[in-house]
Amino acid sequence: MPRDITSAEVLLKDIFGYDAFRPGQGEIVEAVAHGQNVLAIMPTGGGKSLCFQLPALMREGVTVVISPLIALMRDQVRGLREAGVAAGALTSGNTQEETDAVWDMLHSGQLKLLYLAPERLASGGTQRMLHQAGVSLIAVDEAHCVSQWGHDFRPDYLRIGELRRALSVPLAAFTATADEETRVEMVNRLFDGVQPTTFLRGFDRPNIHLAFQPKDGPRQQILGFAAARRGQSGIVYCGTRAKTEGIAKALRDEGHAACHYHGGMEADDRRHVEERFATEDGLIVCATVAFGMGVDKPDIRWVAHADLPKSIEAYYQEIGRAGRDGAPAETMTLYGPEDIRLRRAQIDEGMAPPERRQADHGRLNALLGLAEALGCRRQALLAYFGEAAEPCGNCDLCDRPPDLFDATDAVRKALSAALRTGESFGAGHLIDILLGRDTDKVQQRGHDSLPTFGVGKDLGRGQWQAVFRQMMGRDLMRPDAERHGALVMTERARPILRGEEAIQLRKDVLSKAAEKRPAVKALVSEEHAPMFSALKALRTRFAQEAQLPPYMIFNDKTLIEMAERRPASLDDMARVGGVGAKKLESYGRAFLEVINGTAQEVHPVRRKLAARGTGSLYDALLEVQAALMRGADGTEKPLSCTASALAKVAEVKPDSLDRLERIIGDKRTERFGAAFLDVLRDAG
């Protein structure tokens, strides 16, 4: 049986260093800890892992965590061990010593969390081992991988439902993005169609700045974006393997620490990049979407897309890798007509059934609608996930509202040009017709005699390109793969063509990226920047000595809070978010020395109490004890409590002499009891 759920707050502070749950976490932890089957859909960076790690500590037995990538598992295990939790992983990447250590912890009953890849479930020996290990809970990370509607389908996830039935234990499934089809399939495959307790938490990540830009020299746009954020960790997602290598080289030529990552690399080379990204501050990885689910780095400060993602779910998950620590983060997504053609062609030429292709076009339409939004992007993004929001003030369109114009006439001219040429040509030729340009192609086909020839001279070529791009983004026209990418009118466009509807578009003549880039969001104010840098340097030294990623010492948000609050004592340090008992004991004094120049010497027991918020009470008891050590009149034989006994009094807070006596004994209760109880009452 789990401990009482009120202990969750104690463990949250003692182990993970946080005073309170993030919105929605507490309810999920309670449901999981009490053995309910749970499906939780939470935003990337919303604290999903804590929602199964904390219940694992509250429940008897072992919690098995099914996770998709070795790098992800290893990072979480290292982070848990750094916080003092008995965790291990059985993966193909283990050394024999690591595997032996996990088995030893299992046999001794010490292990609380065991991480496994889904592929390991194919072994009959794994199920036998889990039967014998005393498993009391299964947690499934990235649970959308069970769904063939999802964007990361993993066939081995299909065995998880069988494991749940075989072990007859509750299951908690977690994912960041899942539309209705994916949710239905998760319920069917993981829970045998019986609806679990479901939590659909808000998708908003208010610390992430959202921005899109039409492509206009995309390599230079990426280089400019990175240059303004020099020294910050970032990811550049690219549509092709060759582009990852080209942009990485261009970044290195500009003096950045950058490398590439894609599925065509040798496994050892990919692992090397993953290790570098985890352990190096300020590294940029240019990657295909092969680099993603294994990223558990909380201090990624920016994510850029050199090419349009394939769907709004993919976009949301990929940008969600930035700012997982809650500190400011930024995104930029580049897109253009060629991206739209490519994504449409991938859907149309795929082997999926018609209803799946239609759904995929809908997902792409949602992303294009976000790219071509006329108002706040966060409102458009959250609306897709069924949430309403006020304008966010943290996207490019809130920073600089776009100029709009009544584009009804221009759109009707463009549609007319396409229809009068048999919907057989792309935007370039249609623009030539609208501008009245006598090209060889126009003359050969007699298109200079069309009524639409030259009717669009009121706009320039760049403006017409923007009109056609926005029409494709609004799904008024689609490239037809069977006609070599010719633009074809959709049903959405007919009311506009017939004059039944009007339409507004953005007056966004393409401009250079540098002119449109919003100001870089500073992590700390200029006043606190030197202290933040000094704390980062100390963190790096500890990380190198321990061979850990820096964020496993303290993440950026914790260092920002230290730099701004300037804690003066271990008690103050314990109140900083992310400073748990073990980390306070391991690193607190060293960080205080950087902040204040010196740090007091403190008894180890007192250091632990500082992390639990009872340090000042311990000090008050110690002061009373010192005053009464030789009795009230100062003539009696010296008497005192041990540090551990005094610490237990501070933690348990007994409310009677009888209860106090059970902790410190009868003689000490006679000497100190009344005074100790007065201190405890005054402390509330």
C-alpha positions in Angstrom: 0.0 0.0 0.0 1.2 3.5 -0.7 2.1 5.8 2.2 -0.5 8.6 2.9 -0.4 11.0 0.0 0.5 13.9 2.3 4.0 12.5 2.3 4.2 13.5 -1.4 5.0 17.1 -0.5 7.7 16.0 1.9 9.4 13.8 -0.7 9.0 16.5 -3.3 11.0 18.9 -1.1 13.5 16.4 0.4 14.4 14.5 -2.8 13.7 16.9 -5.7 14.0 20.3 -3.9 10.7 21.8 -4.9 8.3 23.5 -2.5 5.2 22.9 -4.5 3.9 20.9 -7.5 3.4 22.4 -10.9 -0.2 22.9 -11.9 -1.9 19.5 -12.3 1.0 17.4 -11.0 -0.4 16.8 -7.5 -3.6 15.2 -8.7 -1.7 12.9 -11.1 0.8 11.9 -8.4 -2.1 11.1 -6.0 -4.0 9.0 -8.6 -0.8 7.0 -9.5 0.3 6.6 -5.9 -3.1 5.1 -5.0 -2.9 2.5 -7.7 -5.3 3.9 -10.3 -4.8 3.2 -14.0 -3.8 6.6 -15.4 -3.5 8.3 -18.8 -1.8 11.7 -18.4 -1.3 14.0 -21.4 0.9 16.8 -20.3 3.1 19.3 -22.2 6.7 18.5 -22.8 8.6 20.2 -19.9 5.4 20.0 -17.7 7.0 17.5 -15.3 5.8 14.2 -16.5 8.7 12.1 -15.1 8.0 13.4 -11.6 4.5 12.1 -11.9 5.7 8.5 -11.9 9.1 8.9 -10.0 7.4 10.3 -6.9 4.7 7.7 -6.6 7.4 5.0 -7.1 9.0 6.3 -3.8 5.6 6.3 -2.1 4.7 2.8 -3.0 6.1 -0.5 -1.8 8.0 -2.6 -4.4 9.5 -1.7 -7.7 8.2 0.6 -10.4 9.0 -0.5 -14.0 9.4 2.4 -16.4 9.1 1.6 -20.1 11.0 4.3 -22.0 11.8 4.6 -25.7 15.5 5.4 -25.8 18.6 4.3 -24.0 20.0 7.9 -23.7 16.7 9.1 -22.1 16.8 6.2 -19.6 20.4 6.7 -18.7 19.9 10.4 -18.1 16.9 9.9 -15.8 18.7 7.2 -13.8 21.8 9.4 -13.3 19.6 12.3 -12.3 17.7 10.1 -9.8 20.9 8.7 -8.3 22.3 12.2 -7.9 19.1 13.0 -5.9 19.7 9.9 -3.7 17.1 7.6 -5.3 17.8 3.9 -6.0 17.3 3.6 -9.7 18.7 1.5 -12.5 18.3 0.6 -16.1 18.7 -2.7 -18.0 19.7 -1.8 -21.5 21.9 -3.0 -24.3 24.2 -0.1 -23.5 25.0 -1.3 -20.0 28.5 -2.5 -19.0 28.5 -5.8 -17.2 29.3 -4.0 -13.9 26.2 -1.8 -14.4 24.0 -4.7 -15.1 25.3 -6.6 -12.0 24.7 -3.6 -9.8 21.1 -3.4 -10.9 20.5 -7.1 -10.2 22.1 -6.7 -6.8 19.8 -3.9 -5.9 16.8 -5.9 -7.2 17.7 -9.0 -5.1 18.4 -6.9 -2.0 15.0 -5.1 -2.4 16.7 -1.6 -2.6 15.7 -0.8 -6.2 12.7 1.6 -6.5 12.7 2.4 -10.3 13.8 0.0 -13.0 14.0 1.4 -16.6 13.5 -0.9 -19.5 13.3 -0.4 -23.3 10.1 -1.8 -24.8 12.2 -4.2 -27.0 13.3 -6.0 -23.9 9.7 -7.2 -23.3 10.0 -9.6 -26.2 12.1 -11.8 -23.9 10.2 -14.3 -21.8 13.0 -14.0 -19.3 12.1 -10.4 -18.7 8.6 -11.2 -17.6 9.8 -13.9 -15.3 12.3 -11.5 -13.8 9.6 -8.9 -13.3 7.3 -11.4 -11.6 10.0 -12.2 -9.1 11.1 -8.6 -8.5 8.0 -7.5 -6.7 6.8 -5.0 -9.4 3.9 -2.9 -8.1 3.5 -0.3 -10.9 4.2 0.1 -14.6 4.9 3.6 -15.9 5.0 4.1 -19.7 6.8 7.2 -21.0 6.1 8.5 -24.5 3.0 6.4 -24.5 1.8 7.7 -27.9 4.4 5.3 -29.4 1.8 2.5 -29.0 -0.4 4.2 -31.6 -0.1 3.8 -35.3 -1.8 7.2 -35.5 1.0 8.7 -33.5 4.2 10.2 -35.0 6.7 7.9 -33.3 5.1 4.4 -33.6 7.1 1.6 -31.9 5.8 -1.9 -32.4 7.3 -3.2 -29.2 5.1 -0.9 -27.2 2.2 -3.2 -28.2 3.5 -5.8 -25.6 3.0 -3.4 -22.7 -0.7 -4.2 -22.3 0.1 -7.9 -22.2 2.7 -7.2 -19.4 0.1 -5.3 -17.4 -2.3 -8.2 -17.6 0.5 -10.7 -16.7 1.7 -8.8 -13.6 -1.8 -7.6 -12.6 -0.6 -4.2 -11.5 -1.7 -0.7 -12.2 -0.3 1.2 -15.2 0.3 4.9 -15.7 0.9 6.2 -19.2 2.3 9.6 -20.1 2.7 11.5 -23.3 3.0 15.1 -24.4 0.8 15.2 -27.5 -2.1 12.9 -28.5 -5.1 13.8 -30.6 -8.4 11.9 -30.3 -7.4 9.0 -32.6 -4.2 8.5 -30.7 -5.9 8.6 -27.3 -8.5 6.0 -28.3 -5.7 3.7 -29.5 -3.7 4.1 -26.3 -6.8 3.2 -24.2 -7.4 0.1 -26.4 -3.9 -1.2 -26.4 -2.7 -0.3 -22.9 -5.9 -0.6 -20.9 -8.0 -3.2 -22.9 -10.4 -0.5 -23.9 -11.4 0.3 -20.2 -11.1 4.1 -19.8 -8.4 4.9 -17.2 -8.4 8.0 -15.0 -7.5 10.5 -17.6 -5.7 13.9 -17.1 -5.5 16.3 -20.1 -3.4 19.1 -18.7 -2.9 22.5 -20.3 -0.6 22.6 -23.3 0.7 26.1 -22.7 4.4 26.6 -22.2 4.4 30.3 -21.5 8.2 30.5 -21.1 8.7 29.6 -24.8 8.7 32.4 -27.4 7.1 31.3 -30.6 8.1 32.7 -34.0 7.8 31.8 -37.7 9.6 33.4 -40.7 9.1 32.8 -44.5 12.3 31.5 -46.0 14.6 34.1 -47.4 18.1 32.8 -47.5 17.4 30.1 -44.8 21.0 29.3 -44.0 21.7 33.0 -43.2 18.5 33.2 -41.2 19.7 30.3 -39.0 23.2 31.7 -38.7 21.7 35.1 -37.6 19.4 33.5 -35.1 22.3 31.5 -33.6 24.7 34.5 -33.6 22.3 36.5 -31.4 22.2 33.5 -28.9 25.9 32.7 -28.9 26.9 30.4 -26.1 23.4 29.0 -25.5 22.5 25.3 -26.1 20.2 24.9 -29.1 18.8 22.5 -31.7 18.4 23.1 -35.4 15.9 20.7 -37.0 16.5 20.0 -40.7 14.5 18.1 -43.3 17.5 16.2 -44.8 20.7 14.6 -43.6 22.8 16.7 -45.9 21.4 19.9 -44.5 22.3 18.9 -40.9 25.9 18.5 -42.0 25.9 21.7 -44.1 24.4 23.9 -41.4 26.6 22.4 -38.7 29.7 23.2 -40.7 28.5 26.8 -41.4 27.9 27.3 -37.7 31.4 26.0 -36.8 32.8 28.3 -39.5 31.1 31.2 -37.6 32.8 30.1 -34.3 30.0 28.1 -32.7 30.4 24.7 -31.0 28.1 22.7 -33.4 27.8 19.1 -34.6 25.3 17.2 -36.7 23.1 14.2 -36.0 21.0 11.9 -38.3 19.9 8.3 -38.7 22.6 7.6 -41.3 25.4 7.9 -38.8 27.1 5.0 -37.1 25.6 4.2 -33.7 28.8 5.1 -31.8 28.9 8.5 -33.6 25.3 9.2 -32.6 26.0 8.3 -29.0 29.0 10.6 -29.0 26.8 13.5 -30.1 24.2 12.7 -27.5 26.9 12.6 -24.8 28.4 15.9 -25.9 25.0 17.6 -26.0 24.2 16.3 -22.5 27.5 17.4 -20.9 28.6 20.5 -22.8 27.2 24.0 -22.2 26.4 26.0 -25.4 26.6 23.1 -27.9 24.3 23.4 -31.0 23.1 20.1 -32.6 21.8 20.2 -36.2 19.6 17.2 -36.5 16.9 15.4 -38.3 13.9 14.3 -36.1 16.0 11.2 -35.3 17.3 13.4 -32.5 14.5 14.0 -30.2 12.8 11.7 -27.7 16.2 10.8 -26.1 16.8 14.5 -25.2 16.3 15.0 -21.4 18.3 18.2 -21.2 16.3 20.8 -19.3 18.4 23.9 -20.3 18.1 23.9 -24.1 17.6 27.6 -24.7 16.4 27.6 -28.3 15.0 25.4 -31.1 15.0 26.4 -34.7 13.5 24.6 -37.7 15.3 25.1 -40.9 12.4 23.3 -42.6 8.7 23.0 -41.9 7.9 20.1 -39.5 5.5 17.5 -40.8 2.6 18.2 -38.5 1.5 20.5 -35.6 2.0 17.6 -33.2 5.6 17.1 -34.4 6.2 20.9 -34.2 4.8 21.1 -30.7 6.9 18.2 -29.4 10.1 19.5 -31.1 9.8 23.0 -29.8 8.9 21.6 -26.4 12.5 20.4 -25.9 13.4 24.0 -25.3 13.2 25.5 -21.8 12.1 22.4 -19.9 13.6 24.0 -16.7 10.9 26.8 -17.0 13.5 29.5 -17.8 13.0 31.7 -20.9 13.5 29.9 -24.3 13.0 30.8 -27.9 11.9 29.1 -31.2 12.0 30.0 -34.8 10.5 28.0 -37.7 11.3 28.7 -41.3 8.9 27.7 -44.1 8.2 28.3 -47.7 6.3 27.0 -50.7 8.7 24.2 -51.3 8.1 22.9 -47.8 4.4 22.9 -48.3 4.8 21.1 -51.7 7.0 18.5 -50.0 4.8 17.8 -47.1 1.7 17.5 -49.3 3.5 15.1 -51.6 4.7 13.0 -48.7 1.1 12.6 -47.6 -0.4 12.0 -51.1 2.3 9.6 -52.2 2.2 7.6 -49.0 0.7 4.1 -48.6 -1.8 5.2 -45.8 -5.5 4.6 -46.4 -7.6 7.6 -47.6 -9.0 8.5 -44.2 -5.5 8.6 -42.7 -4.2 10.8 -45.6 -7.1 13.2 -45.0 -6.3 13.4 -41.3 -2.6 14.0 -42.1 -3.6 16.9 -44.4 -5.7 18.3 -41.6 -2.7 18.2 -39.2 -0.6 19.9 -41.8 -3.3 22.5 -42.4 -3.2 23.3 -38.6 0.5 23.8 -38.7 0.3 26.0 -41.8 -2.5 28.0 -40.2 -0.1 28.6 -37.3 2.6 29.7 -39.7 0.2 32.1 -41.5 -1.6 33.3 -38.4 -2.8 36.9 -38.4 -2.9 37.2 -34.6 -1.3 35.7 -31.5 0.4 32.4 -32.4 -0.1 30.9 -28.9 -3.9 31.4 -29.3 -3.8 29.5 -32.6 -1.6 26.7 -31.2 -3.7 26.2 -28.0 -6.9 26.3 -30.0 -5.8 23.3 -31.9 -5.5 21.4 -28.6 -8.9 22.7 -27.5 -7.8 25.4 -25.2 -8.7 29.1 -25.2 -6.2 31.8 -24.4 -5.7 35.5 -24.3 -3.0 37.1 -26.5 0.3 35.9 -24.9 2.7 38.8 -25.4 5.4 36.2 -26.0 5.3 35.5 -29.8 6.6 37.4 -32.8 3.0 38.5 -33.8 2.4 39.9 -30.3 5.8 41.6 -30.4 5.0 43.2 -33.8 1.4 42.8 -35.0 1.4 42.2 -38.8 -0.1 44.7 -41.3 -3.1 43.1 -43.0 -4.9 43.9 -46.2 -8.1 42.9 -47.9 -6.7 40.2 -50.3 -10.0 39.1 -51.7 -9.4 40.6 -55.1 -5.8 39.4 -55.3 -6.8 35.8 -54.3 -9.6 35.8 -56.9 -7.1 36.9 -59.6 -4.7 34.1 -58.6 -7.4 31.5 -58.6 -8.7 32.7 -62.0 -5.2 32.5 -63.4 -4.9 28.9 -62.2 -8.3 27.8 -63.6 -7.8 29.5 -67.0 -4.6 27.6 -67.4 -6.2 24.2 -66.6 -4.6 24.0 -63.1 -1.5 22.7 -64.8 1.2 25.2 -63.6 3.0 26.3 -60.5 3.2 29.7 -58.8 6.1 31.0 -60.9 4.3 30.8 -64.2 1.0 32.0 -62.7 2.8 35.1 -61.3 4.3 35.8 -64.8 0.8 35.8 -66.2 -0.5 38.1 -63.5 2.4 40.5 -64.0 1.9 40.5 -67.8 5.4 39.1 -68.5 6.0 37.9 -72.0 8.2 34.9 -71.2 8.8 32.1 -73.8 6.6 29.8 -71.7 3.7 32.4 -71.7 3.9 33.0 -75.4 4.3 29.3 -76.4 1.1 28.5 -74.6 -0.8 31.6 -75.7 -1.3 32.7 -72.1 -0.6 36.3 -73.0 -4.2 36.4 -74.5 -5.9 35.3 -71.3 -8.2 37.9 -69.5 -6.0 37.5 -66.4 -2.8 38.5 -68.3 -1.3 41.6 -66.6 -4.2 42.1 -64.2 -1.9 41.8 -61.2 0.6 44.7 -61.8 -0.6 46.5 -58.7 1.6 44.0 -56.7 5.2 43.2 -57.1 6.7 39.7 -57.7 7.7 39.3 -54.0 4.2 40.3 -52.9 2.6 37.8 -55.3 4.9 35.1 -54.0 3.7 35.9 -50.5 0.1 35.8 -51.6 0.5 32.3 -53.2 2.4 31.1 -50.2 -0.4 32.3 -47.9 -3.0 30.7 -50.1 -1.2 27.4 -49.9 -0.9 27.9 -46.2 -4.7 28.5 -45.9 -5.3 25.4 -48.1 -6.9 27.4 -50.8 -4.6 25.8 -53.3 -2.7 22.5 -53.2 0.2 21.3 -55.3 -0.9 18.2 -57.2 1.7 15.4 -57.3 0.2 13.9 -60.4 0.6 17.2 -62.3 4.2 17.7 -61.2 3.3 20.1 -58.4 0.8 22.3 -60.4 -1.4 24.3 -58.1 -5.0 23.1 -57.9 -7.9 25.0 -56.2 -9.5 23.4 -53.2 -13.1 23.5 -52.1 -12.2 26.0 -49.4 -11.4 28.6 -52.2 -14.8 28.4 -54.0 -16.7 30.8 -51.8 -14.0 33.4 -52.3 -13.9 32.9 -56.1 -17.7 33.3 -56.2 -17.5 36.5 -54.2 -19.4 35.0 -51.2 -16.5 35.4 -48.8 -13.7 37.9 -48.2 -10.2 37.2 -47.0 -7.4 39.1 -45.3 -3.7 38.3 -45.8 -0.5 39.6 -44.3 1.3 42.3 -46.1 4.6 40.7 -45.6 6.9 41.5 -48.4 9.9 39.3 -47.6 12.5 41.1 -45.5 15.8 40.0 -44.1 15.7 37.9 -41.0 17.9 40.4 -39.1 15.2 43.1 -39.5 12.4 40.9 -38.1 14.2 39.1 -35.3 12.7 39.9 -31.9 15.1 40.9 -29.1 16.8 38.0 -27.5 15.2 37.1 -24.2 17.8 37.5 -21.4 17.9 34.7 -18.8 18.9 37.2 -16.1 19.1 41.0 -15.8 22.3 42.8 -16.4 22.7 43.2 -12.7 22.7 39.5 -12.0 24.5 38.3 -15.1 28.1 38.2 -13.6 26.9 36.1 -10.6 24.9 33.8 -12.9 28.1 33.2 -15.0 30.1 32.5 -11.8 27.6 30.0 -10.6 27.6 28.3 -14.1 31.4 28.0 -14.0 31.2 26.3 -10.5 28.5 24.0 -11.8 30.7 23.0 -14.8 33.6 22.2 -12.5 31.4 19.9 -10.3 29.9 18.3 -13.4 33.3 17.5 -14.9 34.6 16.1 -11.6 31.5 13.8 -11.3 31.3 13.1 -15.1 27.7 14.3 -15.1 25.8 16.7 -17.3 25.8 20.2 -15.7 22.0 20.3 -15.3 22.2 17.3 -13.0 24.1 19.4 -10.5 21.6 22.3 -10.8 19.6 23.4 -13.8 19.6 26.9 -15.2 16.4 28.0 -13.4 17.9 27.0 -10.1 21.1 29.0 -10.8 19.0 32.0 -11.9 17.1 31.9 -8.6 20.4 31.7 -6.7 21.8 34.7 -8.6 18.7 36.8 -8.0 17.9 35.8 -4.4 21.6 35.6 -3.2 20.9 33.1 -0.3 23.1 33.9 2.7 22.9 30.6 4.6 22.1 26.9 4.0 18.6 27.6 5.3 18.1 30.2 2.6 19.7 27.9 0.0 17.3 25.1 0.9 14.4 27.4 -0.1 15.7 27.7 -3.7 13.7 25.6 -6.1 15.6 22.5 -7.2 17.8 22.3 -4.1 17.0 19.0 -2.4 18.5 17.5 0.7 21.3 15.5 -1.0 22.2 18.4 -3.3 22.3 20.8 -0.4 24.6 18.5 1.5 26.8 17.9 -1.6 27.0 21.4 -3.1 25.3 24.0 -0.9 28.4 25.2 0.9 30.5 25.6 -2.3 27.7 27.7 -4.0 27.3 29.8 -0.9 31.0 30.6 -1.0 30.6 31.9 -4.6 27.6 34.0 -3.7 28.8 35.4 -0.3 32.6 34.8 -0.3 32.4 32.5 2.7 30.0 29.8 4.1 29.5 28.8 7.7 30.6 25.4 9.0 27.5 23.4 9.9 27.0 20.0 11.5 25.9 17.4 8.9 22.6 16.8 10.8 21.9 20.5 10.6 22.6 20.5 6.9 19.9 17.9 6.3 17.4 19.8 8.4 18.0 22.9 6.4 16.8 21.1 3.3 13.6 20.0 5.1 12.8 23.5 6.3 13.3 22.7 10.0 16.8 24.1 10.5 15.7 27.3 12.3 13.6 25.1 14.8 16.7 23.0 15.4 18.7 26.1 16.1 16.0 27.3 18.7 16.1 24.0 20.5 19.9 24.0 20.5 19.8 27.5 22.0 17.4 26.4 24.8 19.5 23.3 25.4 22.7 25.4 25.8 20.9 27.7 28.4 19.8 24.6 30.4 22.8 22.4 30.0 23.7 22.8 33.7 20.1 23.1 34.8 18.0 26.2 35.5 20.4 27.4 38.3 23.6 26.5 36.5 24.9 24.1 39.2 23.8 20.7 37.9 25.8 18.0 36.1 26.1 18.9 32.3 23.5 17.2 30.2 22.6 17.4 26.4 20.8 15.6 23.6 22.6 14.1 20.7 22.4 16.0 17.4 20.3 13.2 15.9 17.9 13.2 18.8 17.5 17.0 18.6 16.9 16.7 14.9 14.2 14.2 15.4 12.5 16.5 17.9 12.6 19.3 15.3 11.1 17.0 12.6 8.5 15.0 14.7 7.4 18.1 16.8 6.0 16.1 19.7 3.1 17.9 21.5 3.4 16.3 24.9 6.1 15.3 27.5 5.2 11.6 27.0 5.9 11.8 23.3 9.0 13.9 23.8 10.3 11.3 26.4 10.1 8.6 23.7 12.7 10.5 21.7 15.1 12.0 24.2 14.6 9.8 27.4 13.3 10.6 30.8 16.3 12.5 32.3 16.6 14.9 29.4 12.8 15.4 29.3 13.0 16.3 33.0 15.7 18.9 32.2 14.6 20.3 28.8 11.0 19.1 28.3 9.0 22.1 29.2 11.3 24.5 27.4 11.4 22.4 24.3 7.6 22.2 24.2 7.4 26.0 24.5 9.7 26.3 21.5 7.7 23.8 19.5 4.4 25.7 20.3 5.9 29.0 19.3 7.0 27.5 16.0 3.3 26.6 15.3 
